Amino acid sequence: MAKKVRLVNIRNNFGCKNRLFLPYSTNFRILALSKTNLIMNTYSIGIDIGGTNTDIGLVRDDGRCLAKKNLPTNKYYDASIYVSDIYSQIKYLMAENGVEAIDGIGIAAPAGNYYTGCIENATNLNFKGIVDLAAAFRSHIDVPVVVSNDANAAAYGELVYGGAKGMKNFITFTLGTGVGSGIVVDGKLVHGKTGGAGELGHAILIPEGRPCGCGRKGCLETYTSATGIRRTALEMIEGTPDYVGALSMVPPEELTSKMVGDAAKYGDALAIRVFEKTGYWLGIALANAVAFSGPEAIFLMGGPVKAGEVLMKPVRESFKKHLCFVYDGSVDVRVSELPDNDAAILGAAALSKA
């Protein structure tokens, strides 16, 4: 005799209904446990440490940042107090969202070392020397804690939650105050011997060029970061005495790369030239990067990328011009698919899945 079955509707992690046919004889307690297991979400904590602020987010396994808290990094001089206060915020986020357990904590930090779990001699933090962040957090909560720099976190974020899902080989470039990058080869982030591999922002673009904060001259970030874009604009304004566009009315000390981007989008000729030059330089760097890792895509993110095609068009043109012919048609240059407001936290949270 055929067994009678009953139809049970459940929802998966993305809110979609799934149907199960279960025997009427199924023990209710077992059924309840089965349903719990099938619809259970997992969570992680992403922590993005900046010189001014620290953002803490509770992230669900589908990439949704459920809630965030913020602490002023620059108010802390004692790392143990700093970690303790972050942990208090983690407990608050979990309690407020009914989350009883997390899978891990990912931390994107200045001078963060993936191998040691430490911040090592960060220049923009008040607590100096070597700070063992991973051990400090594990003294509060027994979960995996992964530390890396913000550029590597961005690459993991793209891999786990963004446009690089399913990819095995790609590179991310983050354009901000500087230029950071993360390199994924055969599905693994490249850390190198010391944990500091992939600093393509400090590859020399123009020998004996602009001074860089690293002590050398001509690094990529001195030309294609937000700071570099501002500098290029100031140089062009100074070299164009008859320029009377929107940027000429801004005091030099107040000029920002966003102002230059906005002016370019509204058709300001000098601002457009700034982004054409920036895109030309960046395209060269991307073409060079392809030669050593053979990615299927390069993702760009950060404030200057928000200028849109004003930047992306010259980047792609320069990239195509300078790319070695053996890679023709094999590499896409794309904008990151991580949401702007949560990109840093999602990147940090993704580290916990490394």
C-alpha positions in Angstrom: 0.0 0.0 0.0 1.3 3.4 -0.9 2.2 5.7 2.0 0.2 8.8 2.4 2.2 12.0 2.2 1.6 15.6 3.2 2.8 18.8 1.4 4.9 21.1 3.5 5.8 24.6 2.2 9.0 26.1 3.6 11.1 29.1 2.6 14.7 29.0 1.8 17.4 31.6 2.6 16.3 33.9 -0.3 12.6 33.9 0.7 11.5 31.5 -2.1 9.1 28.6 -1.4 10.3 25.1 -1.5 7.9 22.1 -1.3 8.6 18.9 0.5 6.4 15.8 0.5 6.7 14.0 3.8 5.1 10.8 5.2 2.2 11.4 7.6 4.0 9.2 10.0 7.0 11.6 10.2 7.6 12.5 13.8 6.6 16.1 14.3 9.8 16.9 16.3 12.0 15.6 13.5 10.0 17.5 11.0 10.4 20.7 13.0 14.2 20.1 13.2 14.3 19.4 9.5 12.5 22.7 8.7 14.8 24.6 11.0 17.9 23.2 9.3 16.5 23.9 5.9 15.6 27.6 6.5 18.4 28.4 8.8 20.5 31.5 7.8 24.1 31.8 8.8 25.6 35.1 9.8 29.0 36.7 10.1 30.5 40.0 11.3 32.3 42.4 9.1 34.5 45.1 10.6 36.1 47.8 8.5 38.8 49.7 10.4 39.7 53.2 9.1 41.8 55.8 10.6 38.8 57.9 11.5 35.9 55.5 11.9 35.3 51.8 12.4 32.2 50.3 10.8 30.7 47.0 12.2 28.1 45.1 10.3 26.0 42.0 10.8 25.9 40.2 7.5 23.6 37.3 6.4 24.8 34.5 4.2 23.0 35.9 1.2 25.1 39.1 1.3 22.5 41.3 3.0 23.9 43.6 5.7 21.2 43.5 8.4 22.5 46.3 10.7 25.5 48.4 11.3 27.2 50.3 14.1 30.0 52.7 14.2 32.9 53.7 16.5 35.4 56.6 16.2 38.7 54.8 15.7 40.7 58.0 16.3 39.4 58.3 19.9 41.1 55.0 20.9 44.7 54.8 22.1 44.4 51.4 23.9 43.8 48.5 21.6 42.3 46.2 24.3 39.6 48.8 25.1 39.0 49.3 21.4 38.4 45.6 20.8 36.2 45.3 23.9 34.0 48.2 22.7 33.7 46.6 19.3 32.7 43.3 20.9 30.0 45.2 22.9 28.6 46.5 19.6 28.7 43.0 18.1 26.6 41.6 21.0 24.2 44.5 20.5 23.8 43.8 16.8 23.2 40.1 17.4 20.7 40.7 20.2 18.7 43.3 18.3 18.4 41.0 15.3 17.7 37.8 17.1 20.9 36.2 16.1 22.3 33.7 18.6 25.5 32.6 16.8 27.9 33.8 14.1 30.2 31.8 11.8 33.1 34.2 12.1 34.5 37.7 12.2 36.3 39.3 9.2 38.4 42.4 9.8 39.6 44.8 7.1 42.4 46.8 8.7 45.3 49.1 7.8 48.4 47.0 7.6 46.3 43.9 8.4 48.3 40.7 8.0 46.3 37.6 6.9 49.0 35.2 8.2 49.4 36.6 11.7 46.0 38.1 12.4 47.8 41.3 13.4 47.8 45.0 12.5 51.5 45.7 11.9 52.8 49.2 12.4 49.8 51.0 11.0 50.6 54.7 10.4 47.1 56.0 10.7 46.0 54.4 14.0 46.7 55.7 17.5 47.8 52.3 18.8 51.2 51.6 17.4 53.4 48.6 16.8 52.0 45.1 16.4 48.5 44.5 17.6 47.2 40.9 17.6 43.6 41.7 16.7 42.6 38.0 16.0 43.7 36.9 19.5 42.1 39.9 21.1 38.7 39.1 19.6 39.0 35.4 20.3 39.4 36.2 24.0 35.9 37.5 23.8 34.2 35.0 21.5 35.2 31.6 20.3 34.8 31.9 16.5 37.3 32.1 13.6 38.7 35.6 13.2 40.4 36.6 9.9 42.3 39.8 9.4 43.6 41.3 6.2 43.9 44.7 4.5 41.0 46.5 3.0 42.0 45.8 -0.6 42.2 42.1 0.0 38.8 42.3 1.8 37.3 44.0 -1.3 38.5 41.2 -3.5 36.9 38.6 -1.2 33.7 40.6 -1.1 33.5 40.6 -4.8 34.1 36.9 -4.9 31.6 35.9 -2.2 28.9 38.6 -2.7 29.6 40.5 -5.9 30.2 40.2 -9.6 33.1 37.7 -9.3 30.8 34.9 -8.0 31.9 31.7 -9.7 35.2 33.2 -11.0 38.5 31.6 -10.3 40.8 34.4 -11.6 40.2 38.1 -11.2 41.7 41.3 -9.9 40.1 44.2 -7.9 41.4 47.8 -7.9 40.1 50.1 -5.2 40.5 53.8 -5.9 40.4 55.9 -2.8 42.9 58.1 -1.0 45.4 55.6 -2.4 45.0 52.6 -4.7 44.6 49.1 -3.3 44.3 45.8 -5.2 43.5 42.2 -4.5 44.5 39.3 -6.8 42.7 36.0 -7.0 44.3 33.2 -8.8 42.8 29.7 -9.2 40.1 30.7 -6.6 42.6 31.8 -4.0 43.6 35.3 -2.9 47.4 35.9 -3.4 49.0 36.8 -0.1 52.6 36.1 -0.9 55.4 35.3 1.6 54.7 38.2 4.0 50.9 38.6 3.5 51.4 41.8 1.7 51.2 40.7 -1.9 49.2 42.5 -4.5 50.1 46.1 -3.7 49.7 47.2 -7.3 49.0 50.8 -6.2 52.7 50.9 -5.4 53.8 49.5 -8.8 55.8 52.3 -10.4 53.9 53.8 -13.3 56.2 56.7 -14.2 59.9 56.5 -13.1 61.0 59.4 -11.0 57.4 60.8 -11.1 55.3 62.1 -8.3 56.5 61.5 -4.7 54.5 58.8 -3.0 53.8 58.3 0.7 55.8 55.0 0.5 59.0 57.0 0.0 59.4 56.3 -3.7 58.4 58.2 -6.8 55.9 57.5 -9.6 53.7 54.9 -7.9 50.3 54.2 -9.6 48.3 55.7 -6.7 50.0 59.1 -7.1 48.2 59.4 -10.5 45.0 57.4 -10.3 43.8 57.7 -6.7 41.3 60.4 -5.6 44.3 62.3 -4.4 46.1 61.8 -7.7 43.1 63.0 -9.7 42.9 66.1 -7.6 46.6 66.7 -8.2 46.3 66.3 -11.9 43.4 68.8 -11.9 45.4 71.3 -10.0 48.3 70.9 -12.4 46.1 71.3 -15.5 44.4 74.4 -14.0 47.7 76.0 -13.3 48.9 75.1 -16.8 45.8 76.6 -18.4 45.8 80.3 -17.6 42.7 81.0 -19.8 40.6 78.3 -18.1 37.4 79.8 -16.7 35.4 76.7 -16.0 33.7 75.6 -12.8 36.9 74.3 -11.2 38.7 77.6 -11.6 36.3 79.1 -9.0 37.2 76.5 -6.3 40.1 77.4 -3.9 42.9 74.9 -4.5 42.8 73.6 -0.9 39.1 72.8 -1.2 39.2 71.0 -4.6 38.2 67.3 -4.4 38.2 64.5 -7.0 34.4 64.3 -6.7 34.2 68.0 -7.8 36.3 67.1 -10.8 34.1 64.1 -11.6 30.9 66.2 -11.3 32.4 68.9 -13.5 33.4 66.3 -16.1 29.9 64.8 -16.2 28.5 68.3 -16.8 30.8 68.7 -19.8 33.7 70.8 -18.3 36.5 70.4 -20.9 39.4 70.6 -18.4 37.7 68.1 -16.0 37.1 65.7 -18.9 40.8 66.0 -19.8 41.7 65.1 -16.2 39.7 61.9 -16.4 41.0 61.1 -19.9 44.5 61.3 -18.5 43.7 59.3 -15.4 41.9 56.6 -17.4 44.9 56.4 -19.8 47.3 55.8 -16.9 45.0 53.3 -15.2 44.4 51.4 -18.4 48.2 50.9 -18.7 48.3 49.5 -15.1 45.4 47.1 -15.7 47.1 45.8 -18.9 50.3 45.2 -17.0 48.4 43.4 -14.3 46.8 41.0 -16.8 50.3 39.9 -18.0 51.2 38.2 -14.7 47.9 36.7 -13.5 45.7 36.2 -16.7 42.4 37.1 -15.0 39.0 36.8 -16.6 37.9 40.2 -15.2 39.2 43.3 -13.5 36.8 45.0 -11.1 37.1 48.7 -10.2 35.6 50.3 -7.1 35.9 53.4 -5.0 34.9 57.0 -5.2 36.4 58.0 -8.5 34.7 55.1 -10.2 31.4 56.8 -9.5 32.2 59.3 -12.2 31.0 56.5 -14.5 31.8 56.5 -18.2 33.8 59.7 -17.8 36.5 57.4 -16.3 35.6 54.0 -17.6 35.6 54.9 -21.3 39.2 56.1 -21.3 40.2 53.3 -19.0 38.9 50.6 -21.4 40.4 52.4 -24.4 43.8 52.5 -22.8 43.5 49.0 -21.5 42.7 47.7 -25.0 45.6 49.7 -26.5 48.2 48.5 -24.1 47.0 44.9 -23.6 49.3 42.2 -24.9 47.7 40.6 -28.0 47.6 37.1 -26.4 45.0 38.3 -24.0 42.7 40.0 -26.5 39.0 39.4 -25.8 39.7 37.3 -22.7 39.4 40.0 -20.0 36.5 42.3 -19.0 37.0 45.6 -17.2 34.0 46.0 -15.0 32.7 48.1 -12.1 32.2 46.4 -8.8 28.8 44.9 -8.1 29.0 45.4 -4.4 26.6 48.0 -3.0 28.4 51.3 -2.3 27.1 51.8 1.2 27.9 48.3 2.4 30.9 47.3 0.2 33.6 47.7 3.0 31.6 45.7 5.5 30.7 43.0 3.0 34.3 42.7 2.0 35.3 42.3 5.6 32.6 39.8 6.3 33.6 37.7 3.3 37.1 37.3 4.9 35.5 35.1 7.5 34.7 32.7 4.7 38.3 32.6 3.4 
